[in-house]
Amino acid sequence: MSIDPAPTYEAPADPMAGGIGFFEKWLSIWVGLCIMAGIGLGNIAPGIFETLVGLEYASVNLVVAVLIWAMVYPMMVNVDFSSLRHIGDRPKGLVITLVINWLIKPFSMAALGVLFFEVLFADMISPKDATEYIGGLILLGAAPCTAMVFVWSQLTRGDATYTLVQVSVNDVIMIFAFAPIVALLLGVTDISVPWETLLLSVGLYVVIPLIAGYLTRRFLVRHAGRTEDGERAVARFVSGVKPFSVLGLLATVVLLFGFQGTTILDRPLVIALIAAPLIIQSYGIFVIAYAAAWMWRVPFNVAAPCALIGTSNFFELAVAVAISVFGLDSGAALATVVGVLVEVPVMLSLVAFANRTRAFFPANEAH
């Protein structure tokens, strides 16, 4: 599977609109190789990954944070703050994102968890493990993505400004809605949300890259003089740093799979059982959001990111809550980790599908 270039379409100047590079075109192959490398290194040299795991604060791994920052920064340079006031003129993508993330996704994930672990797999696992696996899935379903969605949006040449608004609104809602929804679905009334993890992750993955991107864009536009020259300067700059974004993604994949390399080989059946409902959930949510965007005639550069936001998860928060509520060695913690392992290959396949179906959507709108 490769991520193919999209058909030509009329759109405003966009650094992502040019041809994609060698690494991006065959990104799924490189990711597959990185997955194998991560699993291999995790088993051959576990000490290295144990050291890297320890470099964290508030359950946020700082090495992964730096790599995600490298992935997110190029897209943040594309954010045009002057166009934020026009977001209200195109509410459809935001409406789809919010409905999917808060009215559908947590409840569909809980339903799939019950179906698989209390019915389909009931004879294969203990009731205690089943309950914990369901808990981990619920935590993933109730935590919409904050960081990686910028990467998926960039790979589909999404509207950077609109994607930022979608993620920001989700983050605000998550502060108030995450704990009540999880408590409702788990039947737990005293769930403790690690606010340090939540706030630190938003700061690392959204606020800091956004400020850096804004300052970079402002410098480039002012230095160029004319607006048109400034946009071309931004396009050239983003094109130049884009390879670091891809390398950041590949290095992140190696680390994530390296962290769990021994677990993957020691418990392959359990990993597969947990992965089954996660994969169905991911593709199902994408289909619902993408179909809604198509029927509502949402432009592709908004439609693709809004579907991908609903599909991906805020795994740092889910893992942290699973550990704090169920314990480090719990089935819930394992389920959230499997969510991380499943997400990258699944999301790449959806990015490829979205790029191949671009022509079915209205042309991108200028913002």
C-alpha positions as CSV (number, residue, x, y, z in Angstrom):
1,M,0.0,0.0,0.0
2,S,1.3,3.4,-0.9
3,I,0.0,6.9,-0.3
4,D,-0.7,8.1,-3.8
5,P,-0.6,11.7,-5.0
6,A,-4.0,13.3,-5.2
7,P,-5.6,14.5,-8.4
8,T,-5.0,18.1,-9.4
9,Y,-7.6,20.6,-8.1
10,E,-8.0,24.3,-7.8
11,A,-6.9,25.6,-4.4
12,P,-5.0,28.4,-2.8
13,A,-1.3,28.2,-2.5
14,D,-0.5,25.2,-0.4
15,P,2.9,23.7,0.3
16,M,1.3,20.3,0.6
17,A,-0.2,20.6,-2.9
18,G,3.0,19.7,-4.7
19,G,4.3,16.3,-5.4
20,I,5.0,14.1,-2.5
21,G,8.4,12.8,-1.8
22,F,9.9,9.4,-2.0
23,F,9.6,8.7,1.7
24,E,6.0,9.9,1.8
25,K,4.9,8.0,-1.3
26,W,6.0,4.7,0.3
27,L,5.4,5.7,3.8
28,S,3.4,2.6,4.7
29,I,6.4,0.4,3.7
30,W,8.8,2.5,5.9
31,V,6.3,2.3,8.8
32,G,6.1,-1.5,8.4
33,L,9.9,-1.8,8.5
34,C,10.0,0.5,11.5
35,I,7.4,-1.7,13.3
36,M,9.6,-4.7,12.7
37,A,12.7,-2.8,13.8
38,G,11.0,-1.6,16.9
39,I,9.9,-5.0,17.9
40,G,13.3,-6.5,17.2
41,L,15.2,-3.8,19.0
42,G,12.8,-4.0,22.0
43,N,13.7,-7.7,22.4
44,I,17.4,-7.5,21.6
45,A,18.2,-4.3,23.6
46,P,15.4,-3.8,26.1
47,G,17.6,-1.8,28.4
48,I,17.8,1.1,25.9
49,F,14.0,1.3,25.7
50,E,13.7,1.0,29.5
51,T,15.9,4.0,29.8
52,L,13.9,5.9,27.3
53,V,10.6,5.0,29.0
54,G,11.9,6.5,32.2
55,L,12.3,9.9,30.5
56,E,8.8,11.1,31.3
57,Y,6.9,13.6,33.3
58,A,3.2,13.3,34.3
59,S,3.1,10.0,32.2
60,V,4.1,11.9,29.0
61,N,7.3,10.5,27.5
62,L,9.5,13.4,26.7
63,V,11.4,11.7,23.8
64,V,8.1,10.9,22.0
65,A,6.9,14.4,22.8
66,V,9.9,15.9,20.9
67,L,9.4,13.6,17.9
68,I,5.7,14.5,17.8
69,W,6.6,18.1,18.0
70,A,8.8,17.6,14.9
71,M,5.9,16.1,13.1
72,V,3.4,18.8,14.1
73,Y,5.5,21.9,13.6
74,P,5.5,22.0,9.8
75,M,1.7,22.0,9.8
76,M,1.5,24.7,12.4
77,V,3.5,27.0,10.1
78,N,0.6,26.6,7.7
79,V,-1.9,27.9,10.2
80,D,-3.2,31.3,9.1
81,F,-4.6,33.1,12.1
82,S,-6.2,35.8,10.0
83,S,-8.6,33.1,8.6
84,L,-9.8,31.9,12.0
85,R,-12.6,34.4,11.9
86,H,-14.1,32.6,8.9
87,I,-14.3,29.2,10.5
88,G,-17.9,29.9,11.5
89,D,-18.7,30.2,7.8
90,R,-18.0,26.5,7.4
91,P,-19.4,24.8,10.4
92,K,-20.1,21.4,8.9
93,G,-16.7,19.8,9.5
94,L,-16.7,21.0,13.1
95,V,-20.2,19.6,13.7
96,I,-19.3,16.2,12.3
97,T,-16.1,16.1,14.5
98,L,-18.0,16.9,17.7
99,V,-20.9,14.5,17.0
100,I,-18.5,11.6,16.2
101,N,-16.2,12.2,19.1
102,W,-18.7,12.9,21.9
103,L,-22.0,11.4,20.9
104,I,-21.0,8.2,19.0
105,K,-17.4,7.1,19.5
106,P,-17.2,6.5,23.3
107,F,-20.5,4.5,23.3
108,S,-19.7,2.5,20.2
109,M,-16.3,1.5,21.7
110,A,-18.0,0.4,24.9
111,A,-20.6,-1.6,23.0
112,L,-17.9,-3.4,20.9
113,G,-15.8,-4.1,24.0
114,V,-18.8,-5.8,25.7
115,L,-19.7,-7.7,22.5
116,F,-16.2,-9.1,22.0
117,F,-15.0,-9.7,25.6
118,E,-18.3,-10.7,27.3
119,V,-19.8,-12.6,24.3
120,L,-17.5,-13.6,21.4
121,F,-14.3,-14.1,23.4
122,A,-16.0,-15.0,26.7
123,D,-14.6,-18.6,26.7
124,M,-11.0,-17.5,26.0
125,I,-10.4,-15.0,28.8
126,S,-11.3,-14.6,32.5
127,P,-14.2,-12.3,33.6
128,K,-11.7,-10.1,35.4
129,D,-9.5,-9.7,32.3
130,A,-12.6,-9.1,30.2
131,T,-13.7,-6.2,32.5
132,E,-10.2,-4.6,32.4
133,Y,-9.9,-4.9,28.6
134,I,-13.3,-3.3,28.2
135,G,-12.2,-0.5,30.6
136,G,-9.1,0.2,28.5
137,L,-11.2,0.3,25.3
138,I,-13.6,2.8,26.9
139,L,-10.7,5.0,27.9
140,L,-9.4,5.0,24.3
141,G,-12.9,5.7,22.9
142,A,-13.4,8.7,25.2
143,A,-10.1,10.4,24.4
144,P,-10.0,12.1,21.0
145,C,-6.6,12.7,19.4
146,T,-4.6,15.8,20.1
147,A,-1.3,15.5,18.4
148,M,-1.0,12.8,15.7
149,V,-4.1,14.1,13.9
150,F,-2.0,17.0,12.7
151,V,0.2,14.4,10.9
152,W,-2.7,12.6,9.3
153,S,-4.2,16.0,8.3
154,Q,-0.9,17.0,6.7
155,L,-0.7,13.7,4.8
156,T,-4.1,14.4,3.3
157,R,-3.2,18.0,2.6
158,G,-5.9,19.1,5.0
159,D,-6.8,22.7,6.0
160,A,-4.2,23.4,8.7
161,T,-6.2,26.2,10.3
162,Y,-9.5,24.3,10.4
163,T,-7.7,21.2,11.8
164,L,-6.3,23.4,14.6
165,V,-9.8,24.6,15.5
166,Q,-11.3,21.1,15.5
167,V,-8.5,19.8,17.8
168,S,-8.8,22.9,20.1
169,V,-12.5,22.6,20.5
170,N,-12.1,18.9,21.3
171,D,-9.5,19.7,23.9
172,V,-11.7,22.2,25.7
173,I,-14.6,19.7,25.7
174,M,-12.4,16.9,26.9
175,I,-11.4,18.8,30.0
176,F,-15.1,18.8,31.1
177,A,-16.5,15.7,29.4
178,F,-13.8,13.0,29.6
179,A,-14.2,12.0,33.2
180,P,-18.1,12.0,33.3
181,I,-18.3,9.9,30.1
182,V,-15.7,7.4,31.3
183,A,-17.3,7.3,34.7
184,L,-20.7,6.6,33.2
185,L,-19.5,3.8,30.9
186,L,-17.3,2.2,33.6
187,G,-19.9,2.6,36.3
188,V,-17.2,4.4,38.4
189,T,-18.1,7.6,40.1
190,D,-14.7,8.5,41.6
191,I,-12.4,8.2,38.5
192,S,-9.3,10.4,38.8
193,V,-8.2,12.2,35.7
194,P,-4.5,13.0,35.6
195,W,-4.8,16.7,34.9
196,E,-1.1,17.1,34.7
197,T,-1.0,14.6,31.8
198,L,-3.9,16.2,30.0
199,L,-2.6,19.8,30.3
200,L,1.0,19.0,29.7
201,S,0.1,17.0,26.5
202,V,-2.0,19.9,25.2
203,G,0.8,22.3,25.9
204,L,3.5,20.1,24.3
205,Y,1.5,18.9,21.3
206,V,-0.6,22.0,20.5
207,V,0.4,25.2,22.2
208,I,4.2,25.2,21.9
209,P,4.3,24.0,18.2
210,L,1.5,26.5,17.4
211,I,3.4,29.4,18.9
212,A,6.6,28.3,17.1
213,G,4.7,28.0,13.8
214,Y,3.0,31.4,14.2
215,L,6.4,33.1,14.9
216,T,8.0,31.3,11.9
217,R,5.1,32.2,9.6
218,R,5.1,35.8,10.8
219,F,8.8,36.2,10.2
220,L,8.7,34.7,6.7
221,V,5.7,36.8,5.6
222,R,7.1,40.0,7.0
223,H,10.6,39.3,5.5
224,A,9.1,38.7,2.1
225,G,7.2,42.0,2.0
226,R,4.2,41.2,-0.2
227,T,1.5,38.8,0.8
228,E,2.0,36.6,-2.3
229,D,5.7,36.4,-1.8
230,G,5.2,35.6,1.9
231,E,2.9,32.7,1.1
232,R,5.5,31.4,-1.4
233,A,8.2,31.7,1.3
234,V,6.0,29.8,3.7
235,A,5.5,27.1,1.1
236,R,9.2,26.8,0.4
237,F,10.0,26.6,4.2
238,V,7.4,23.9,4.9
239,S,8.6,21.9,1.9
240,G,12.1,22.0,3.3
241,V,11.2,20.9,6.8
242,K,8.7,18.3,5.7
243,P,11.2,15.5,5.6
244,F,11.9,16.0,9.3
245,S,8.2,15.5,9.9
246,V,8.3,12.1,8.2
247,L,11.4,11.1,10.0
248,G,9.8,12.1,13.3
249,L,6.9,9.8,12.5
250,L,9.1,6.8,11.7
251,A,11.3,7.3,14.8
252,T,8.1,7.5,16.9
253,V,6.9,4.2,15.4
254,V,10.2,2.5,16.3
255,L,10.0,3.8,19.9
256,L,6.3,2.8,20.4
257,F,6.8,-0.7,19.2
258,G,10.2,-1.0,20.9
259,F,8.6,-0.1,24.3
260,Q,6.2,-3.0,23.9
261,G,8.4,-5.4,21.9
262,T,8.6,-8.1,24.5
263,T,4.9,-7.9,25.3
264,I,4.0,-8.3,21.6
265,L,6.0,-11.5,21.3
266,D,5.1,-12.9,24.7
267,R,1.3,-12.5,24.4
268,P,0.4,-12.4,20.7
269,L,-3.0,-14.0,21.2
270,V,-4.1,-11.4,23.7
271,I,-2.8,-8.6,21.5
272,A,-4.8,-10.0,18.6
273,L,-8.0,-10.3,20.7
274,I,-7.7,-6.7,21.9
275,A,-6.9,-5.4,18.5
276,A,-10.0,-6.9,16.8
277,P,-12.6,-4.5,18.3
278,L,-10.2,-1.6,18.0
279,I,-9.7,-2.2,14.3
280,I,-13.5,-2.5,13.7
281,Q,-14.1,0.6,15.7
282,S,-11.5,2.6,13.8
283,Y,-12.7,1.7,10.3
284,G,-16.4,2.0,11.4
285,I,-16.0,5.5,12.9
286,F,-14.1,6.6,9.8
287,V,-16.8,5.4,7.5
288,I,-19.5,7.2,9.5
289,A,-17.7,10.5,9.6
290,Y,-16.4,10.3,6.0
291,A,-19.8,9.3,4.6
292,A,-21.4,12.2,6.6
293,A,-18.9,14.6,5.2
294,W,-19.5,13.3,1.6
295,M,-23.3,13.5,1.9
296,W,-23.1,17.0,3.4
297,R,-20.8,18.1,0.6
298,V,-17.9,19.1,2.9
299,P,-14.7,20.1,0.9
300,F,-12.0,17.4,1.0
301,N,-9.5,19.5,3.0
302,V,-12.0,19.6,5.8
303,A,-13.7,16.3,5.3
304,A,-10.6,14.1,5.5
305,P,-9.2,15.6,8.8
306,C,-12.6,15.6,10.5
307,A,-13.0,11.9,9.7
308,L,-9.4,11.1,10.8
309,I,-9.8,13.1,14.1
310,G,-12.7,10.9,15.1
311,T,-10.7,7.8,14.2
312,S,-7.5,8.4,16.1
313,N,-7.1,8.5,19.9
314,F,-5.3,10.5,22.6
315,F,-3.4,7.5,23.8
316,E,-1.2,9.3,26.3
317,L,-4.2,10.3,28.3
318,A,-5.8,6.9,28.0
319,V,-2.7,5.0,29.1
320,A,-2.2,7.4,32.1
321,V,-5.8,7.0,33.3
322,A,-5.7,3.2,32.8
323,I,-2.6,3.0,35.0
324,S,-4.0,5.3,37.7
325,V,-7.4,3.5,37.8
326,F,-6.6,-0.1,37.1
327,G,-2.8,-0.4,37.7
328,L,0.4,-0.7,35.7
329,D,0.1,-4.4,35.0
330,S,-3.7,-4.4,34.4
331,G,-5.6,-5.5,31.3
332,A,-6.8,-2.0,30.9
333,A,-3.3,-0.6,30.6
334,L,-2.4,-3.3,28.1
335,A,-5.6,-2.5,26.0
336,T,-4.6,1.1,25.8
337,V,-1.1,0.2,24.7
338,V,-2.5,-2.1,22.0
339,G,-4.5,0.9,20.8
340,V,-1.2,2.7,20.2
341,L,0.1,-0.3,18.2
342,V,-3.0,-0.6,16.1
343,E,-3.4,3.1,15.4
344,V,-0.5,3.9,13.1
345,P,-1.0,1.1,10.5
346,V,-4.8,1.7,10.5
347,M,-4.5,5.4,10.2
348,L,-2.0,5.1,7.3
349,S,-4.4,2.9,5.4
350,L,-7.2,5.4,6.0
351,V,-4.9,8.3,4.8
352,A,-4.2,6.3,1.6
353,F,-7.9,5.7,1.1
354,A,-8.8,9.3,1.7
355,N,-6.2,10.5,-0.8
356,R,-7.5,8.1,-3.5
357,T,-11.1,9.3,-3.0
358,R,-10.4,13.0,-3.0
359,A,-12.1,13.5,-6.4
360,F,-15.5,12.5,-4.9
361,F,-15.6,15.6,-2.7
362,P,-16.1,19.3,-3.6
363,A,-13.0,21.2,-4.4
364,N,-11.1,22.7,-1.5
365,E,-12.3,26.1,-0.4
366,A,-10.0,29.0,0.1
367,H,-10.0,30.1,3.8
